[in-house]
Amino acid sequence: MVKVLQKPEISQLHRLSGQLRGVEKMVNQNAKVSEILQQIEAVRGNLKTLEKRILGQKIKNLKDEELKKTYNYLLKIS
């Protein structure tokens, strides 16, 4: 059985949650659009990193080579 989410991933999810709350606060306070977009880009980068981590863990445990190639491809393009 594969543990998909481990402590680093959970910590990253908490950071993402905080970042999203920050974006919401910025929107509610009518912050500059450029500042909001900058924060959204940070969220997107953090989410991408989490996605790669989770895919990377999945790839390590694959037995089927074709599936492994597919996951590696997804990891490269994400």
PDB file with SEQRES, HELIX, SHEET and CRYST1 records, atoms N, CA, C and O in Angstrom:
SEQRES   1 A   78  MET VAL LYS VAL LEU GLN LYS PRO GLU ILE SER GLN LEU          
SEQRES   2 A   78  HIS ARG LEU SER GLY GLN LEU ARG GLY VAL GLU LYS MET          
SEQRES   3 A   78  VAL ASN GLN ASN ALA LYS VAL SER GLU ILE LEU GLN GLN          
SEQRES   4 A   78  ILE GLU ALA VAL ARG GLY ASN LEU LYS THR LEU GLU LYS          
SEQRES   5 A   78  ARG ILE LEU GLY GLN LYS ILE LYS ASN LEU LYS ASP GLU          
SEQRES   6 A   78  GLU LEU LYS LYS THR TYR ASN TYR LEU LEU LYS ILE SER          
HELIX    1 AA1 LYS A    7  ASN A   28  1                                  22    
HELIX    2 AA2 VAL A   33  LYS A   60  1                                  28    
HELIX    3 AA3 GLU A   65  ILE A   77  1                                  13    
CRYST1    1.000    1.000    1.000  90.00  90.00  90.00 P 1           1          
ATOM      1  N   MET A   1       0.829  -1.182   0.000  1.00  0.00           N  
ATOM      2  CA  MET A   1       0.000   0.000   0.000  1.00  0.00           C  
ATOM      3  C   MET A   1       0.877   1.250   0.000  1.00  0.00           C  
ATOM      4  O   MET A   1       1.860   1.326   0.737  1.00  0.00           O  
ATOM      5  N   VAL A   2       0.519   2.217  -0.821  1.00  0.00           N  
ATOM      6  CA  VAL A   2       1.322   3.421  -0.990  1.00  0.00           C  
ATOM      7  C   VAL A   2       0.745   4.549  -0.151  1.00  0.00           C  
ATOM      8  O   VAL A   2      -0.448   4.842  -0.222  1.00  0.00           O  
ATOM      9  N   LYS A   3       1.602   5.180   0.645  1.00  0.00           N  
ATOM     10  CA  LYS A   3       1.191   6.387   1.347  1.00  0.00           C  
ATOM     11  C   LYS A   3       1.340   7.537   0.368  1.00  0.00           C  
ATOM     12  O   LYS A   3       2.455   7.872  -0.032  1.00  0.00           O  
ATOM     13  N   VAL A   4       0.242   8.136  -0.016  1.00  0.00           N  
ATOM     14  CA  VAL A   4       0.313   9.202  -1.001  1.00  0.00           C  
ATOM     15  C   VAL A   4       0.708  10.518  -0.350  1.00  0.00           C  
ATOM     16  O   VAL A   4       1.637  11.182  -0.811  1.00  0.00           O  
ATOM     17  N   LEU A   5       0.021  10.897   0.704  1.00  0.00           N  
ATOM     18  CA  LEU A   5       0.325  12.163   1.350  1.00  0.00           C  
ATOM     19  C   LEU A   5       1.077  11.909   2.653  1.00  0.00           C  
ATOM     20  O   LEU A   5       0.578  11.248   3.563  1.00  0.00           O  
ATOM     21  N   GLN A   6       2.277  12.447   2.714  1.00  0.00           N  
ATOM     22  CA  GLN A   6       3.092  12.326   3.905  1.00  0.00           C  
ATOM     23  C   GLN A   6       3.250  13.714   4.510  1.00  0.00           C  
ATOM     24  O   GLN A   6       2.686  14.684   4.004  1.00  0.00           O  
ATOM     25  N   LYS A   7       3.995  13.807   5.562  1.00  0.00           N  
ATOM     26  CA  LYS A   7       4.114  15.062   6.284  1.00  0.00           C  
ATOM     27  C   LYS A   7       4.506  16.259   5.405  1.00  0.00           C  
ATOM     28  O   LYS A   7       3.879  17.310   5.533  1.00  0.00           O  
ATOM     29  N   PRO A   8       5.501  16.158   4.528  1.00  0.00           N  
ATOM     30  CA  PRO A   8       5.841  17.321   3.700  1.00  0.00           C  
ATOM     31  C   PRO A   8       4.674  17.776   2.809  1.00  0.00           C  
ATOM     32  O   PRO A   8       4.476  18.972   2.597  1.00  0.00           O  
ATOM     33  N   GLU A   9       3.927  16.832   2.304  1.00  0.00           N  
ATOM     34  CA  GLU A   9       2.803  17.176   1.438  1.00  0.00           C  
ATOM     35  C   GLU A   9       1.680  17.830   2.234  1.00  0.00           C  
ATOM     36  O   GLU A   9       1.050  18.775   1.760  1.00  0.00           O  
ATOM     37  N   ILE A  10       1.431  17.336   3.425  1.00  0.00           N  
ATOM     38  CA  ILE A  10       0.406  17.927   4.283  1.00  0.00           C  
ATOM     39  C   ILE A  10       0.815  19.352   4.657  1.00  0.00           C  
ATOM     40  O   ILE A  10      -0.018  20.259   4.643  1.00  0.00           O  
ATOM     41  N   SER A  11       2.076  19.552   4.985  1.00  0.00           N  
ATOM     42  CA  SER A  11       2.572  20.903   5.296  1.00  0.00           C  
ATOM     43  C   SER A  11       2.389  21.827   4.101  1.00  0.00           C  
ATOM     44  O   SER A  11       2.002  22.985   4.253  1.00  0.00           O  
ATOM     45  N   GLN A  12       2.665  21.313   2.934  1.00  0.00           N  
ATOM     46  CA  GLN A  12       2.507  22.115   1.727  1.00  0.00           C  
ATOM     47  C   GLN A  12       1.039  22.465   1.491  1.00  0.00           C  
ATOM     48  O   GLN A  12       0.727  23.574   1.058  1.00  0.00           O  
ATOM     49  N   LEU A  13       0.148  21.535   1.769  1.00  0.00           N  
ATOM     50  CA  LEU A  13      -1.285  21.814   1.647  1.00  0.00           C  
ATOM     51  C   LEU A  13      -1.706  22.916   2.613  1.00  0.00           C  
ATOM     52  O   LEU A  13      -2.532  23.762   2.270  1.00  0.00           O  
ATOM     53  N   HIS A  14      -1.150  22.908   3.803  1.00  0.00           N  
ATOM     54  CA  HIS A  14      -1.462  23.960   4.774  1.00  0.00           C  
ATOM     55  C   HIS A  14      -0.960  25.318   4.279  1.00  0.00           C  
ATOM     56  O   HIS A  14      -1.644  26.330   4.433  1.00  0.00           O  
ATOM     57  N   ARG A  15       0.229  25.337   3.690  1.00  0.00           N  
ATOM     58  CA  ARG A  15       0.756  26.585   3.117  1.00  0.00           C  
ATOM     59  C   ARG A  15      -0.156  27.090   2.009  1.00  0.00           C  
ATOM     60  O   ARG A  15      -0.471  28.278   1.936  1.00  0.00           O  
ATOM     61  N   LEU A  16      -0.571  26.172   1.152  1.00  0.00           N  
ATOM     62  CA  LEU A  16      -1.479  26.551   0.059  1.00  0.00           C  
ATOM     63  C   LEU A  16      -2.778  27.140   0.603  1.00  0.00           C  
ATOM     64  O   LEU A  16      -3.285  28.140   0.096  1.00  0.00           O  
ATOM     65  N   SER A  17      -3.285  26.517   1.611  1.00  0.00           N  
ATOM     66  CA  SER A  17      -4.512  26.994   2.243  1.00  0.00           C  
ATOM     67  C   SER A  17      -4.328  28.424   2.759  1.00  0.00           C  
ATOM     68  O   SER A  17      -5.186  29.285   2.561  1.00  0.00           O  
ATOM     69  N   GLY A  18      -3.211  28.655   3.413  1.00  0.00           N  
ATOM     70  CA  GLY A  18      -2.903  29.994   3.917  1.00  0.00           C  
ATOM     71  C   GLY A  18      -2.741  31.004   2.789  1.00  0.00           C  
ATOM     72  O   GLY A  18      -3.207  32.139   2.889  1.00  0.00           O  
ATOM     73  N   GLN A  19      -2.085  30.589   1.729  1.00  0.00           N  
ATOM     74  CA  GLN A  19      -1.918  31.486   0.578  1.00  0.00           C  
ATOM     75  C   GLN A  19      -3.271  31.860  -0.013  1.00  0.00           C  
ATOM     76  O   GLN A  19      -3.501  33.020  -0.357  1.00  0.00           O  
ATOM     77  N   LEU A  20      -4.158  30.892  -0.130  1.00  0.00           N  
ATOM     78  CA  LEU A  20      -5.481  31.169  -0.693  1.00  0.00           C  
ATOM     79  C   LEU A  20      -6.286  32.099   0.208  1.00  0.00           C  
ATOM     80  O   LEU A  20      -7.008  32.969  -0.278  1.00  0.00           O  
ATOM     81  N   ARG A  21      -6.161  31.914   1.518  1.00  0.00           N  
ATOM     82  CA  ARG A  21      -6.834  32.841   2.430  1.00  0.00           C  
ATOM     83  C   ARG A  21      -6.266  34.246   2.261  1.00  0.00           C  
ATOM     84  O   ARG A  21      -6.990  35.238   2.342  1.00  0.00           O  
ATOM     85  N   GLY A  22      -4.966  34.310   2.024  1.00  0.00           N  
ATOM     86  CA  GLY A  22      -4.319  35.598   1.787  1.00  0.00           C  
ATOM     87  C   GLY A  22      -4.850  36.275   0.524  1.00  0.00           C  
ATOM     88  O   GLY A  22      -5.087  37.483   0.516  1.00  0.00           O  
ATOM     89  N   VAL A  23      -5.034  35.505  -0.527  1.00  0.00           N  
ATOM     90  CA  VAL A  23      -5.585  36.050  -1.778  1.00  0.00           C  
ATOM     91  C   VAL A  23      -6.998  36.564  -1.520  1.00  0.00           C  
ATOM     92  O   VAL A  23      -7.362  37.648  -1.975  1.00  0.00           O  
ATOM     93  N   GLU A  24      -7.783  35.789  -0.796  1.00  0.00           N  
ATOM     94  CA  GLU A  24      -9.151  36.221  -0.479  1.00  0.00           C  
ATOM     95  C   GLU A  24      -9.149  37.545   0.286  1.00  0.00           C  
ATOM     96  O   GLU A  24      -9.942  38.442   0.000  1.00  0.00           O  
ATOM     97  N   LYS A  25      -8.254  37.650   1.252  1.00  0.00           N  
ATOM     98  CA  LYS A  25      -8.145  38.874   2.045  1.00  0.00           C  
ATOM     99  C   LYS A  25      -7.749  40.060   1.159  1.00  0.00           C  
ATOM    100  O   LYS A  25      -8.291  41.158   1.289  1.00  0.00           O  
ATOM    101  N   MET A  26      -6.803  39.818   0.267  1.00  0.00           N  
ATOM    102  CA  MET A  26      -6.361  40.879  -0.644  1.00  0.00           C  
ATOM    103  C   MET A  26      -7.516  41.351  -1.520  1.00  0.00           C  
ATOM    104  O   MET A  26      -7.684  42.552  -1.734  1.00  0.00           O  
ATOM    105  N   VAL A  27      -8.307  40.418  -2.025  1.00  0.00           N  
ATOM    106  CA  VAL A  27      -9.454  40.765  -2.867  1.00  0.00           C  
ATOM    107  C   VAL A  27     -10.459  41.585  -2.053  1.00  0.00           C  
ATOM    108  O   VAL A  27     -10.962  42.607  -2.521  1.00  0.00           O  
ATOM    109  N   ASN A  28     -10.743  41.127  -0.836  1.00  0.00           N  
ATOM    110  CA  ASN A  28     -11.696  41.833   0.025  1.00  0.00           C  
ATOM    111  C   ASN A  28     -11.222  43.238   0.392  1.00  0.00           C  
ATOM    112  O   ASN A  28     -12.035  44.136   0.611  1.00  0.00           O  
ATOM    113  N   GLN A  29      -9.917  43.421   0.457  1.00  0.00           N  
ATOM    114  CA  GLN A  29      -9.352  44.728   0.821  1.00  0.00           C  
ATOM    115  C   GLN A  29      -9.034  45.573  -0.407  1.00  0.00           C  
ATOM    116  O   GLN A  29      -8.402  46.624  -0.297  1.00  0.00           O  
ATOM    117  N   ASN A  30      -9.473  45.113  -1.572  1.00  0.00           N  
ATOM    118  CA  ASN A  30      -9.239  45.845  -2.827  1.00  0.00           C  
ATOM    119  C   ASN A  30      -7.760  46.158  -3.062  1.00  0.00           C  
ATOM    120  O   ASN A  30      -7.395  47.277  -3.421  1.00  0.00           O  
ATOM    121  N   ALA A  31      -6.919  45.144  -2.852  1.00  0.00           N  
ATOM    122  CA  ALA A  31      -5.480  45.298  -3.106  1.00  0.00           C  
ATOM    123  C   ALA A  31      -5.256  45.512  -4.600  1.00  0.00           C  
ATOM    124  O   ALA A  31      -6.144  45.277  -5.418  1.00  0.00           O  
ATOM    125  N   LYS A  32      -4.060  45.959  -4.931  1.00  0.00           N  
ATOM    126  CA  LYS A  32      -3.712  46.164  -6.339  1.00  0.00           C  
ATOM    127  C   LYS A  32      -3.807  44.835  -7.088  1.00  0.00           C  
ATOM    128  O   LYS A  32      -3.408  43.787  -6.581  1.00  0.00           O  
ATOM    129  N   VAL A  33      -4.337  44.905  -8.287  1.00  0.00           N  
ATOM    130  CA  VAL A  33      -4.498  43.699  -9.103  1.00  0.00           C  
ATOM    131  C   VAL A  33      -3.152  43.011  -9.313  1.00  0.00           C  
ATOM    132  O   VAL A  33      -3.075  41.783  -9.274  1.00  0.00           O  
ATOM    133  N   SER A  34      -2.106  43.778  -9.533  1.00  0.00           N  
ATOM    134  CA  SER A  34      -0.781  43.180  -9.761  1.00  0.00           C  
ATOM    135  C   SER A  34      -0.314  42.384  -8.545  1.00  0.00           C  
ATOM    136  O   SER A  34       0.325  41.342  -8.692  1.00  0.00           O  
ATOM    137  N   GLU A  35      -0.629  42.870  -7.345  1.00  0.00           N  
ATOM    138  CA  GLU A  35      -0.243  42.152  -6.132  1.00  0.00           C  
ATOM    139  C   GLU A  35      -1.056  40.862  -5.973  1.00  0.00           C  
ATOM    140  O   GLU A  35      -0.525  39.830  -5.564  1.00  0.00           O  
ATOM    141  N   ILE A  36      -2.332  40.936  -6.296  1.00  0.00           N  
ATOM    142  CA  ILE A  36      -3.190  39.745  -6.225  1.00  0.00           C  
ATOM    143  C   ILE A  36      -2.708  38.699  -7.221  1.00  0.00           C  
ATOM    144  O   ILE A  36      -2.599  37.519  -6.888  1.00  0.00           O  
ATOM    145  N   LEU A  37      -2.423  39.133  -8.435  1.00  0.00           N  
ATOM    146  CA  LEU A  37      -1.953  38.198  -9.464  1.00  0.00           C  
ATOM    147  C   LEU A  37      -0.615  37.574  -9.092  1.00  0.00           C  
ATOM    148  O   LEU A  37      -0.367  36.402  -9.378  1.00  0.00           O  
ATOM    149  N   GLN A  38       0.236  38.354  -8.460  1.00  0.00           N  
ATOM    150  CA  GLN A  38       1.528  37.827  -8.022  1.00  0.00           C  
ATOM    151  C   GLN A  38       1.318  36.717  -6.982  1.00  0.00           C  
ATOM    152  O   GLN A  38       1.989  35.686  -7.019  1.00  0.00           O  
ATOM    153  N   GLN A  39       0.391  36.941  -6.070  1.00  0.00           N  
ATOM    154  CA  GLN A  39       0.105  35.922  -5.047  1.00  0.00           C  
ATOM    155  C   GLN A  39      -0.536  34.683  -5.674  1.00  0.00           C  
ATOM    156  O   GLN A  39      -0.233  33.557  -5.282  1.00  0.00           O  
ATOM    157  N   ILE A  40      -1.414  34.893  -6.640  1.00  0.00           N  
ATOM    158  CA  ILE A  40      -2.034  33.755  -7.330  1.00  0.00           C  
ATOM    159  C   ILE A  40      -0.970  32.929  -8.052  1.00  0.00           C  
ATOM    160  O   ILE A  40      -1.049  31.700  -8.080  1.00  0.00           O  
ATOM    161  N   GLU A  41       0.011  33.591  -8.627  1.00  0.00           N  
ATOM    162  CA  GLU A  41       1.097  32.876  -9.304  1.00  0.00           C  
ATOM    163  C   GLU A  41       1.902  32.052  -8.302  1.00  0.00           C  
ATOM    164  O   GLU A  41       2.349  30.950  -8.621  1.00  0.00           O  
ATOM    165  N   ALA A  42       2.088  32.578  -7.099  1.00  0.00           N  
ATOM    166  CA  ALA A  42       2.790  31.831  -6.052  1.00  0.00           C  
ATOM    167  C   ALA A  42       1.990  30.585  -5.667  1.00  0.00           C  
ATOM    168  O   ALA A  42       2.561  29.514  -5.464  1.00  0.00           O  
ATOM    169  N   VAL A  43       0.677  30.731  -5.569  1.00  0.00           N  
ATOM    170  CA  VAL A  43      -0.190  29.587  -5.261  1.00  0.00           C  
ATOM    171  C   VAL A  43      -0.064  28.537  -6.358  1.00  0.00           C  
ATOM    172  O   VAL A  43       0.071  27.344  -6.084  1.00  0.00           O  
ATOM    173  N   ARG A  44      -0.109  28.999  -7.596  1.00  0.00           N  
ATOM    174  CA  ARG A  44      -0.012  28.079  -8.727  1.00  0.00           C  
ATOM    175  C   ARG A  44       1.309  27.309  -8.706  1.00  0.00           C  
ATOM    176  O   ARG A  44       1.327  26.105  -8.963  1.00  0.00           O  
ATOM    177  N   GLY A  45       2.408  27.989  -8.403  1.00  0.00           N  
ATOM    178  CA  GLY A  45       3.714  27.333  -8.329  1.00  0.00           C  
ATOM    179  C   GLY A  45       3.767  26.304  -7.218  1.00  0.00           C  
ATOM    180  O   GLY A  45       4.308  25.212  -7.392  1.00  0.00           O  
ATOM    181  N   ASN A  46       3.205  26.659  -6.079  1.00  0.00           N  
ATOM    182  CA  ASN A  46       3.182  25.748  -4.938  1.00  0.00           C  
ATOM    183  C   ASN A  46       2.324  24.521  -5.235  1.00  0.00           C  
ATOM    184  O   ASN A  46       2.677  23.403  -4.859  1.00  0.00           O  
ATOM    185  N   LEU A  47       1.216  24.732  -5.899  1.00  0.00           N  
ATOM    186  CA  LEU A  47       0.334  23.623  -6.271  1.00  0.00           C  
ATOM    187  C   LEU A  47       1.025  22.695  -7.274  1.00  0.00           C  
ATOM    188  O   LEU A  47       0.885  21.474  -7.200  1.00  0.00           O  
ATOM    189  N   LYS A  48       1.762  23.279  -8.199  1.00  0.00           N  
ATOM    190  CA  LYS A  48       2.497  22.490  -9.192  1.00  0.00           C  
ATOM    191  C   LYS A  48       3.567  21.625  -8.516  1.00  0.00           C  
ATOM    192  O   LYS A  48       3.775  20.467  -8.879  1.00  0.00           O  
ATOM    193  N   THR A  49       4.234  22.215  -7.533  1.00  0.00           N  
ATOM    194  CA  THR A  49       5.244  21.467  -6.790  1.00  0.00           C  
ATOM    195  C   THR A  49       4.619  20.289  -6.058  1.00  0.00           C  
ATOM    196  O   THR A  49       5.181  19.193  -6.047  1.00  0.00           O  
ATOM    197  N   LEU A  50       3.471  20.506  -5.451  1.00  0.00           N  
ATOM    198  CA  LEU A  50       2.765  19.432  -4.755  1.00  0.00           C  
ATOM    199  C   LEU A  50       2.365  18.331  -5.735  1.00  0.00           C  
ATOM    200  O   LEU A  50       2.525  17.144  -5.451  1.00  0.00           O  
ATOM    201  N   GLU A  51       1.849  18.738  -6.882  1.00  0.00           N  
ATOM    202  CA  GLU A  51       1.449  17.767  -7.903  1.00  0.00           C  
ATOM    203  C   GLU A  51       2.635  16.899  -8.321  1.00  0.00           C  
ATOM    204  O   GLU A  51       2.501  15.681  -8.434  1.00  0.00           O  
ATOM    205  N   LYS A  52       3.778  17.511  -8.547  1.00  0.00           N  
ATOM    206  CA  LYS A  52       4.969  16.764  -8.958  1.00  0.00           C  
ATOM    207  C   LYS A  52       5.431  15.810  -7.871  1.00  0.00           C  
ATOM    208  O   LYS A  52       5.853  14.691  -8.160  1.00  0.00           O  
ATOM    209  N   ARG A  53       5.352  16.247  -6.628  1.00  0.00           N  
ATOM    210  CA  ARG A  53       5.734  15.375  -5.519  1.00  0.00           C  
ATOM    211  C   ARG A  53       4.866  14.127  -5.467  1.00  0.00           C  
ATOM    212  O   ARG A  53       5.361  13.008  -5.331  1.00  0.00           O  
ATOM    213  N   ILE A  54       3.567  14.344  -5.576  1.00  0.00           N  
ATOM    214  CA  ILE A  54       2.629  13.227  -5.492  1.00  0.00           C  
ATOM    215  C   ILE A  54       2.810  12.289  -6.682  1.00  0.00           C  
ATOM    216  O   ILE A  54       2.825  11.071  -6.510  1.00  0.00           O  
ATOM    217  N   LEU A  55       2.946  12.842  -7.883  1.00  0.00           N  
ATOM    218  CA  LEU A  55       3.185  12.004  -9.061  1.00  0.00           C  
ATOM    219  C   LEU A  55       4.504  11.248  -8.935  1.00  0.00           C  
ATOM    220  O   LEU A  55       4.594  10.074  -9.293  1.00  0.00           O  
ATOM    221  N   GLY A  56       5.523  11.931  -8.425  1.00  0.00           N  
ATOM    222  CA  GLY A  56       6.831  11.294  -8.261  1.00  0.00           C  
ATOM    223  C   GLY A  56       6.768  10.090  -7.342  1.00  0.00           C  
ATOM    224  O   GLY A  56       7.403   9.068  -7.602  1.00  0.00           O  
ATOM    225  N   GLN A  57       6.002  10.209  -6.267  1.00  0.00           N  
ATOM    226  CA  GLN A  57       5.844   9.073  -5.349  1.00  0.00           C  
ATOM    227  C   GLN A  57       5.116   7.925  -6.027  1.00  0.00           C  
ATOM    228  O   GLN A  57       5.455   6.758  -5.833  1.00  0.00           O  
ATOM    229  N   LYS A  58       4.119   8.266  -6.819  1.00  0.00           N  
ATOM    230  CA  LYS A  58       3.337   7.242  -7.514  1.00  0.00           C  
ATOM    231  C   LYS A  58       4.229   6.495  -8.516  1.00  0.00           C  
ATOM    232  O   LYS A  58       4.145   5.272  -8.625  1.00  0.00           O  
ATOM    233  N   ILE A  59       5.065   7.211  -9.232  1.00  0.00           N  
ATOM    234  CA  ILE A  59       5.942   6.619 -10.244  1.00  0.00           C  
ATOM    235  C   ILE A  59       6.896   5.600  -9.622  1.00  0.00           C  
ATOM    236  O   ILE A  59       7.141   4.537 -10.194  1.00  0.00           O  
ATOM    237  N   LYS A  60       7.428   5.933  -8.448  1.00  0.00           N  
ATOM    238  CA  LYS A  60       8.386   5.040  -7.789  1.00  0.00           C  
ATOM    239  C   LYS A  60       7.802   3.653  -7.525  1.00  0.00           C  
ATOM    240  O   LYS A  60       8.535   2.665  -7.491  1.00  0.00           O  
ATOM    241  N   ASN A  61       6.496   3.580  -7.340  1.00  0.00           N  
ATOM    242  CA  ASN A  61       5.861   2.313  -6.948  1.00  0.00           C  
ATOM    243  C   ASN A  61       5.191   1.575  -8.095  1.00  0.00           C  
ATOM    244  O   ASN A  61       4.553   0.546  -7.875  1.00  0.00           O  
ATOM    245  N   LEU A  62       5.323   2.073  -9.300  1.00  0.00           N  
ATOM    246  CA  LEU A  62       4.685   1.410 -10.440  1.00  0.00           C  
ATOM    247  C   LEU A  62       5.485   0.201 -10.885  1.00  0.00           C  
ATOM    248  O   LEU A  62       6.715   0.205 -10.858  1.00  0.00           O  
ATOM    249  N   LYS A  63       4.774  -0.824 -11.291  1.00  0.00           N  
ATOM    250  CA  LYS A  63       5.412  -2.036 -11.816  1.00  0.00           C  
ATOM    251  C   LYS A  63       5.339  -2.064 -13.344  1.00  0.00           C  
ATOM    252  O   LYS A  63       6.265  -2.531 -14.008  1.00  0.00           O  
ATOM    253  N   ASP A  64       4.250  -1.570 -13.887  1.00  0.00           N  
ATOM    254  CA  ASP A  64       4.008  -1.583 -15.316  1.00  0.00           C  
ATOM    255  C   ASP A  64       4.823  -0.472 -15.995  1.00  0.00           C  
ATOM    256  O   ASP A  64       4.666   0.702 -15.661  1.00  0.00           O  
ATOM    257  N   GLU A  65       5.685  -0.837 -16.938  1.00  0.00           N  
ATOM    258  CA  GLU A  65       6.565   0.127 -17.593  1.00  0.00           C  
ATOM    259  C   GLU A  65       5.806   1.165 -18.426  1.00  0.00           C  
ATOM    260  O   GLU A  65       6.201   2.330 -18.466  1.00  0.00           O  
ATOM    261  N   GLU A  66       4.737   0.758 -19.082  1.00  0.00           N  
ATOM    262  CA  GLU A  66       3.963   1.705 -19.893  1.00  0.00           C  
ATOM    263  C   GLU A  66       3.320   2.769 -19.005  1.00  0.00           C  
ATOM    264  O   GLU A  66       3.323   3.952 -19.346  1.00  0.00           O  
ATOM    265  N   LEU A  67       2.780   2.353 -17.888  1.00  0.00           N  
ATOM    266  CA  LEU A  67       2.211   3.316 -16.936  1.00  0.00           C  
ATOM    267  C   LEU A  67       3.286   4.241 -16.395  1.00  0.00           C  
ATOM    268  O   LEU A  67       3.072   5.442 -16.229  1.00  0.00           O  
ATOM    269  N   LYS A  68       4.436   3.663 -16.126  1.00  0.00           N  
ATOM    270  CA  LYS A  68       5.558   4.450 -15.608  1.00  0.00           C  
ATOM    271  C   LYS A  68       5.954   5.527 -16.613  1.00  0.00           C  
ATOM    272  O   LYS A  68       6.212   6.668 -16.229  1.00  0.00           O  
ATOM    273  N   LYS A  69       6.004   5.174 -17.888  1.00  0.00           N  
ATOM    274  CA  LYS A  69       6.333   6.144 -18.935  1.00  0.00           C  
ATOM    275  C   LYS A  69       5.277   7.246 -19.000  1.00  0.00           C  
ATOM    276  O   LYS A  69       5.605   8.420 -19.171  1.00  0.00           O  
ATOM    277  N   THR A  70       4.020   6.865 -18.865  1.00  0.00           N  
ATOM    278  CA  THR A  70       2.930   7.837 -18.908  1.00  0.00           C  
ATOM    279  C   THR A  70       3.040   8.809 -17.738  1.00  0.00           C  
ATOM    280  O   THR A  70       2.930  10.020 -17.928  1.00  0.00           O  
ATOM    281  N   TYR A  71       3.252   8.297 -16.544  1.00  0.00           N  
ATOM    282  CA  TYR A  71       3.395   9.165 -15.376  1.00  0.00           C  
ATOM    283  C   TYR A  71       4.613  10.076 -15.503  1.00  0.00           C  
ATOM    284  O   TYR A  71       4.551  11.253 -15.146  1.00  0.00           O  
ATOM    285  N   ASN A  72       5.721   9.534 -16.010  1.00  0.00           N  
ATOM    286  CA  ASN A  72       6.913  10.371 -16.212  1.00  0.00           C  
ATOM    287  C   ASN A  72       6.620  11.502 -17.196  1.00  0.00           C  
ATOM    288  O   ASN A  72       7.058  12.636 -16.998  1.00  0.00           O  
ATOM    289  N   TYR A  73       5.892  11.191 -18.235  1.00  0.00           N  
ATOM    290  CA  TYR A  73       5.503  12.205 -19.212  1.00  0.00           C  
ATOM    291  C   TYR A  73       4.652  13.284 -18.541  1.00  0.00           C  
ATOM    292  O   TYR A  73       4.893  14.476 -18.729  1.00  0.00           O  
ATOM    293  N   LEU A  74       3.667  12.866 -17.767  1.00  0.00           N  
ATOM    294  CA  LEU A  74       2.798  13.822 -17.056  1.00  0.00           C  
ATOM    295  C   LEU A  74       3.617  14.679 -16.103  1.00  0.00           C  
ATOM    296  O   LEU A  74       3.360  15.876 -15.970  1.00  0.00           O  
ATOM    297  N   LEU A  75       4.581  14.092 -15.450  1.00  0.00           N  
ATOM    298  CA  LEU A  75       5.421  14.827 -14.535  1.00  0.00           C  
ATOM    299  C   LEU A  75       6.224  15.896 -15.259  1.00  0.00           C  
ATOM    300  O   LEU A  75       6.404  17.000 -14.745  1.00  0.00           O  
ATOM    301  N   LYS A  76       6.707  15.569 -16.452  1.00  0.00           N  
ATOM    302  CA  LYS A  76       7.497  16.533 -17.222  1.00  0.00           C  
ATOM    303  C   LYS A  76       6.660  17.699 -17.730  1.00  0.00           C  
ATOM    304  O   LYS A  76       7.139  18.833 -17.758  1.00  0.00           O  
ATOM    305  N   ILE A  77       5.422  17.441 -18.131  1.00  0.00           N  
ATOM    306  CA  ILE A  77       4.627  18.517 -18.721  1.00  0.00           C  
ATOM    307  C   ILE A  77       3.846  19.330 -17.687  1.00  0.00           C  
ATOM    308  O   ILE A  77       3.297  20.385 -18.007  1.00  0.00           O  
ATOM    309  N   SER A  78       3.800  18.841 -16.461  1.00  0.00           N  
ATOM    310  CA  SER A  78       3.025  19.590 -15.455  1.00  0.00           C  
ATOM    311  C   SER A  78       3.847  20.704 -14.844  1.00  0.00           C  
ATOM    312  O   SER A  78       3.356  21.434 -13.983  1.00  0.00           O  
TER     313      SER A  78                                                      
END                                                                             
